[in-house]
Amino acid sequence: MLHLIKLCVGCDSLEDLAAWQKERLTEKKAKGRTPELVHVTRQTPKRADELLDGGSLYWVIKGQITVRQKLLELRAVSVKGVPHCGLVYHKDLIPVRPRP
């Protein structure tokens, strides 16, 4: 099992992240789109099978690993014609003991 760590830019707390994600899901549902959480990144992980075998996306908030969300899928996406990777993750936020 393998995990990813990502910076949660713009969030000041776990509650802030939860509110932001809830708003995104609501917006997608209102627009008739699939209500799912996707973080787009430039690089596609090379060890995808290990990530999807129970791995999580750990969020760094204010310099501390604070919360994780289970990874569900890695999806090829295009941003302005440039290939990127969409990290699809579960909506449940699982708090962890904060650590740098």
NUDOMAR-590844 format. One record per residue (C-alpha): x, y, z; residue number from 1; residue in one letter. Coordinates in pm, 1 decimal, m for minus. Example, Ala and Ser with C-alpha at 12.3 -4.5 7.8 and 13.67 -1.06 7.14 Angstrom:
BEGIN
<pt <1230.0 m450.0 780.0> 1 A>;
<pt <1367.0 m106.0 714.0> 2 S>;
END
This chain:
BEGIN
<pt <0.0 0.0 0.0> 1 M>;
<pt <128.4 343.5 m93.3> 2 L>;
<pt <5.1 692.6 m2.4> 3 H>;
<pt <35.0 1044.5 m145.7> 4 L>;
<pt <95.8 1366.6 45.5> 5 I>;
<pt <m35.3 1691.8 m103.0> 6 K>;
<pt <m33.0 2051.7 14.9> 7 L>;
<pt <m379.3 2188.6 82.3> 8 C>;
<pt <m315.1 2541.5 m43.1> 9 V>;
<pt <m563.1 2801.7 79.1> 10 G>;
<pt <m706.3 2597.3 368.2> 11 C>;
<pt <m648.8 2710.2 724.8> 12 D>;
<pt <m805.0 2412.3 903.9> 13 S>;
<pt <m970.9 2073.7 866.8> 14 L>;
<pt <m1308.5 2246.7 901.1> 15 E>;
<pt <m1214.6 2483.2 616.8> 16 D>;
<pt <m1127.0 2186.4 392.0> 17 L>;
<pt <m1451.1 2007.8 482.9> 18 A>;
<pt <m1659.4 2315.7 398.2> 19 A>;
<pt <m1476.1 2370.6 69.1> 20 W>;
<pt <m1523.1 2007.5 m38.9> 21 Q>;
<pt <m1890.0 2008.2 58.5> 22 K>;
<pt <m1941.9 2323.0 m148.9> 23 E>;
<pt <m1766.1 2167.1 m451.5> 24 R>;
<pt <m1986.3 1856.6 m433.2> 25 L>;
<pt <m2300.1 2071.4 m405.9> 26 T>;
<pt <m2195.5 2283.7 m705.5> 27 E>;
<pt <m2128.0 1976.4 m920.6> 28 K>;
<pt <m2461.1 1819.1 m828.1> 29 K>;
<pt <m2646.4 2145.9 m907.3> 30 A>;
<pt <m2481.2 2153.6 m1252.0> 31 K>;
<pt <m2587.0 1794.8 m1322.5> 32 G>;
<pt <m2230.6 1665.1 m1301.0> 33 R>;
<pt <m2111.6 1364.7 m1103.9> 34 T>;
<pt <m2058.6 1479.7 m743.3> 35 P>;
<pt <m1704.6 1353.3 m691.5> 36 E>;
<pt <m1385.1 1498.9 m551.4> 37 L>;
<pt <m1091.5 1520.0 m793.3> 38 V>;
<pt <m751.5 1681.4 m734.1> 39 H>;
<pt <m573.6 1754.0 m1062.8> 40 V>;
<pt <m195.4 1728.7 m1069.9> 41 T>;
<pt <59.5 1747.4 m1351.0> 42 R>;
<pt <232.8 1417.0 m1283.5> 43 Q>;
<pt <70.4 1075.2 m1303.5> 44 T>;
<pt <194.2 849.8 m1021.6> 45 P>;
<pt <408.6 564.3 m1152.6> 46 K>;
<pt <292.7 320.3 m882.4> 47 R>;
<pt <m80.4 351.2 m946.7> 48 A>;
<pt <m167.2 m8.4 m855.5> 49 D>;
<pt <m13.3 31.3 m509.9> 50 E>;
<pt <m191.8 364.6 m454.5> 51 L>;
<pt <m528.3 217.5 m545.7> 52 L>;
<pt <m475.7 m88.2 m323.3> 53 D>;
<pt <m593.5 91.8 m7.6> 54 G>;
<pt <m379.9 405.5 m40.1> 55 G>;
<pt <m486.6 750.4 76.1> 56 S>;
<pt <m431.5 1112.6 m10.3> 57 L>;
<pt <m288.5 1287.0 298.1> 58 Y>;
<pt <m347.8 1663.6 317.8> 59 W>;
<pt <m92.0 1905.0 462.7> 60 V>;
<pt <m268.4 2203.0 622.0> 61 I>;
<pt <m57.0 2484.5 767.1> 62 K>;
<pt <257.7 2268.8 757.9> 63 G>;
<pt <96.7 1968.3 932.9> 64 Q>;
<pt <m33.1 1640.6 789.6> 65 I>;
<pt <m384.3 1669.7 929.0> 66 T>;
<pt <m629.0 1447.1 742.0> 67 V>;
<pt <m650.1 1171.0 483.4> 68 R>;
<pt <m898.0 1059.2 219.1> 69 Q>;
<pt <m900.7 719.0 47.0> 70 K>;
<pt <m789.8 719.9 m316.8> 71 L>;
<pt <m1047.8 569.7 m551.0> 72 L>;
<pt <m917.9 624.1 m902.9> 73 E>;
<pt <m643.3 785.3 m1110.4> 74 L>;
<pt <m792.1 945.3 m1420.4> 75 R>;
<pt <m625.4 1095.6 m1726.9> 76 A>;
<pt <m741.3 1456.6 m1773.9> 77 V>;
<pt <m638.6 1739.9 m2002.7> 78 S>;
<pt <m582.3 2098.6 m1889.1> 79 V>;
<pt <m553.3 2341.1 m2181.3> 80 K>;
<pt <m442.2 2053.5 m2401.6> 81 G>;
<pt <m173.1 1936.1 m2157.0> 82 V>;
<pt <m204.1 1586.6 m2004.4> 83 P>;
<pt <m260.8 1579.0 m1628.3> 84 H>;
<pt <m376.7 1324.4 m1370.4> 85 C>;
<pt <m701.4 1347.6 m1174.9> 86 G>;
<pt <m676.6 1194.0 m828.9> 87 L>;
<pt <m1030.6 1085.8 m743.4> 88 V>;
<pt <m1078.1 1043.4 m368.7> 89 Y>;
<pt <m1350.1 952.0 m119.7> 90 H>;
<pt <m1554.9 1230.2 43.3> 91 K>;
<pt <m1493.8 1103.8 399.5> 92 D>;
<pt <m1228.9 1304.4 582.7> 93 L>;
<pt <m1030.9 1088.7 825.8> 94 I>;
<pt <m842.2 1305.3 1079.7> 95 P>;
<pt <m492.8 1189.4 1171.3> 96 V>;
<pt <m263.7 1293.1 1455.7> 97 R>;
<pt <m104.8 1614.8 1319.7> 98 P>;
<pt <260.9 1585.2 1228.3> 99 R>;
<pt <502.0 1803.7 1030.0> 100 P>;
END
